């Protein structure tokens, strides 16, 4: 009896060894499957005469990009065109983050308004927008709204801003650092800053759509704050808006920020639907490059790497922000 107690258990009952063996076996099996798939891919590409090559990136692209912050023309190589598309994607994603956050915060906060009409309008907006596919919303904003705007002198004119069928015109600094606003020259609007209707439709669609989801995140974060905090703010003589800004929102951030991470990543991925508005983003340039070169594998790898990098950067930044807003225990 005593000798049995001194014996070590069989290896298959060792709680430390067995998990390592299982993980090692699964990892080895996964490596074998990946090696098989890669070998099969190389054999098929060799048989078709399409071995992986990146030389095409240095060849002239032979296409233009209508709207880009990075100057590009048809004589420049494919890699620069893809870079210009990436800059366009980052442009709409960055502005989308700002716009969607503002819309979502306002609508989410409005869900706690004492005004019944404001509260109902906020709920209607959230339920309506979240249940309509984003692609349909982008088509609506582009064809029904932006392309239906008047042009020329009949355009919508606000102080320093003109909204026309040809785009959104904003004031800015011209050559010589002179401040100038939109002007009508021979029936055509000109301004230091101009956003095309394609860009405007995509940005509006992303902001309106993602803002509805962020509104729910904000609403959930505010609801997680104990009711006693509202009562304490009221006892201090703070109004509803000041209570939200000074007391409630700072405490709700620890619940809101993790949810924002998911919505920001979704916005970045949804930006690839820019093709519905005719906006030239990374996906659009990659698709044109694929059609011209036939390099499907290489183009897909570039797209996967680019969007993965964008999502990882967003997660890294938001995880850092999440650590900052968490309550530190003493």
N, C-alpha and C positions, 0 to 999 in steps of 0.2 A: 504493500500500500504506500509506504514511504518512498520506495523507489519509483513508483508511477508518478508521484507528485513532483519529483525532481527532473523528470524528462521534459524536454522542450516539445511543443506541439508540432505536428507535421507542417511542412512548408506551405501547403495550401490553406492552412488555418492561420498563418502569420499575417496579422492585420497591417503590418508595415511593408512586408515584401509583396503581397498579392497586388495592391493597387499599383505599385511600380511595374510589376510584370504586365498587368493589363494595359496600362498606359503605353508601355514600350511596344507591346504587340500591336495595339491599335495604330501607333505612330509608324511602325514598320510596314503594316498593311497599307496605310495611307501613302507612304513613300513609293511602295510597289505600284499602286494604282496610278499615281501621278507619273511615274517613270513609264508605265505602259501607255498612258494617254499621250505623253509627249513624244514617245517613240513612234506611235501610230501617226501623230500629226506630222512629224518630220518625214516619215516614209511617204505619206500621201502628198505632201508638198513637193517632195523630190520627184515623185512620179508625174506631177503636173508641171514641173519646171518652175515652181514658185517658192524656192527656198527663201527663208527670211532674209530680208535685206533692208537697210536703212539709207541706201544711197539716194533713193528717190526724194528724200527730204531736202537735198541740196539742188534739185532740179527746179527750173522756173515753174511757178504754179499755173500760169496762163489763165488766171481769173482775178477779178477785182473784188474788193469788199467795200460795199457802199458806205458803211458807217463804222468807223473804228478810231479809237484814240491813238493807236499805233499806226503811223503812216505805212501804207502797203499798196503795191501795184502788181500787175500781172507778171512783170519781169522778175519779181523777187521769188525766192525759193519757198517751197512748201512749209518748211519749219517756221518761217516768219509769218506766213498766213495762219498757221495753227496758233502761233503765239498771239497774233492779233485777235483771233477768235477767243482765246483764253482771257485776254484783257477785257473783251466785250462781256464775257460771262462774269468775270469778277466785278465789273462795273455794275451790272444789273443786280448781282447778288448782294453787293455791299449796300447799294441804295435800297434794295428790297428789305434788308435787315432793319434799316432805320425806319422805313415807312411802315412795315408790318408791325414792328414793336410799338410805334406810336399809336397806330390804329387799334391793335390788340389791347394795349393798356387803357386807352380811352373807353373802348367798348366793354372790356372786362370790369372796369370801375363803374361804368354806367349801370351794370347789373345790380349794383347796391344803392342806386339812386333812390331818393325818397319820392321822386316824381314818377308816377306810374307809367306815363306815356314814354318817358326816356327808357325806363326799365324794359317795357314791352318791345320798343324799337330795337334795343340791344339784343334781346332774345330772338326776335324775328331775323335780324341780320345774321346772327350766328347760325341758326338752324337752316336758313335759306342758302347761304353761301357754302356751308360745309357739305350740303347734300347735292350740289351741282358739280359735275366733273370740271376740273380746272381747264381742260382742253376746250370745252364749250364756252367757258367764261372768257378765255383768251380770244376765241373767234368772235364772241359778242363785242368785246371791247375794241377789237381791231376793225371789224367790218361794219358794225352797227353804230359805234360811237365815234371813233377817231376818223374813219374815212367818210363819215357823214357830216363832218364839220364844214362850215363855209370857208372860203378862201378869199384872199385879197382884202378889200376894204370892208367886206361883210364879216370878217373873222371876229371872234370873241376877243375884245380888247379890254384889259384891266390895267390899272396903273403899273406901267413897266413890264407887263406880261401880255403876250398875244398867243391865243390858242386857235390854230387854223388847221385845215386839212393837211397842209404841208408840214406841220409839226408844232412844237411848243417853242416859242421864242422868248428868251430871257435877257435882261440887261447884263452888262459886264464890261471889262476893260478891253479896249482895242489897242492897236499899235500906238505907242507913245503914252501908255497908261492913262488913256482918256476914257472916262466912264460914258457909256453910250447905251441907249435902249433900243428896242425894236423900231425899225423904220420901214415904210412901204416905198419900194423903188420899182416903178413901172409895173405895179400890180403884184409885185413879189415881196414878201416880207423878208427882211434881213436883220440879224442881230448877232452880237458877239457869242451868245450861247444859243444852240438850237438842238432840240431833241426830236428825232424823227417820230412819226406816228407808230412805226413798228416798235421802237424802243418804249414809247409811252404806253402802248397797249400791253406789252409784256410786263412792264414794271407795275402798271395799275392792276393787272390781273393777279400777279404774284402777291402784291401788297394786300389787296382785298381778300384773296383766298387764304393766305397764311395768317392774316390779321384775325380772321374768324377763329382759327385754331388757337392762336396766342391769347385771344380773349377768354377762351375757356381755361387756359392755363392760369391766367391772371385771376380769373374768378375763383378758381379752386385754391389758389394761394391766399387770396384775401379771406375766403371762407375758413381757411385753416387757422387764422388768427383768432384767439379766444375773444368771445363777445365782451368780456370784461375790459379789453383794451379800448374798444369803442366807448364804453361807458366812462372809462377813466379820461379819455380825450375830451368827451363832452363835459365832464365835471371840471375840466381845466378851462372851459370856455372856448374850445377849438371848434370851428365849423366843420362840416363834412369833408370839404376839399382839403382843408389844412390837416385834418385828422388822417386822411388817406396819405398825404404827402409826407407828414412828419412822423406818424405813429404806425399806421397799418402797413403801408407798402414796404418800409424797411424790414419789418418782421416777416412779411410774406415772401420776401426774395428767396429765402432758403428753400421754399417750396416751388417758387416760380422758375428759378434758374435751371434746374434739371430738365424741366419740361420745355424750356426755350431751346435747349440744346437739340432736342429732337426736331422741333419745328424749323430751326435754322438749317439743319441738314436736309430736311425735306424741301425747303425753299431752294437750296443750292441744286438739288437733283431735279426739281421741277423746272428749273430754268432751261433745261434741255428741250422743253416744249416750245422754245422760241421759234422753231420752224413754222408753227401755226400762224405766227404774226409776220413772218418774213424777216425777222431780225437775225443778223449774222452773228451767231455765237460759236463757241468751240465745236459743238455738235454739228452745226451747219457746215462749217469749214471742213471738218473731218469727213462728213458725208460727201462733199464735193471732191475732196482729195481721193477718197476711196473710188468714186465713180471714174475718175480720170486715170488713176494708177492701177486699180485692181488689187491693191495691197490691203486686203481685208484684215488679216491677222495683225499687221503692224498698226493699222489705224485703230482697231479695237483696243489693242494694248495701250496706245497713247490715251484714248478716252478713259479707259479704266484707271490708268495711273493718275490722270489729271483729276477726275472726280473723287478718287480715293484720297488724294493729297488734300483737296479742298475740304472734304469731310473730316479728315484727321486733324487738320489745323483748327477747324471750328470746334471739334470736340476738345482739343487741347486747351484752347482759349476759354471755353465755357466751363471746363472742369476746374481750371485755375480760378475763374470767377466764382464758381460754386464753393470752393474752399474758403474764399474771402468772406462770403456772406453767411457762412454757417456760424451758429452761436458757439462761442468758445466757452467751454466749461472751466470753472476755476476749481 
